[in-house]
Amino acid sequence: MSTTRKLRLGPLPKLESTKVTFTCPASLKADLDRYAAMHAQTYGKAVDVATLIPHMLEAFMAGDRGFRKANAIELIGRKPSGVNQRGSNTGQPSS
């Protein structure tokens, strides 16, 4: 494993998966292939682009403040009564 460069996407965990097919421009596919090669060189294990894409999308969504904010608002809307917005249980319905 090379420590000379850091990639935003770290080593990949093993996860349950669902297959999704998509179409992308040839230039994006070439960039994905180059990223996969750099990832393999950095972490010492070859992975194909199809394995990298879900992790890249997950990292992208985790870093998207607008998505996180909307998700948090949706979760707050589902909170049980008696829990205020900071998550502490007051025993009273929140106002």
Secondary structure, DSSP 4 states (H G I P E B T S, - for coil): ---S---SS-SPPP-----------HHHHHHHHHHHHHHHHHHSS---HHHHHHHHHHHHHHH-HHHHHHHHHHHHHTPPTTB-TTS-B-SS---
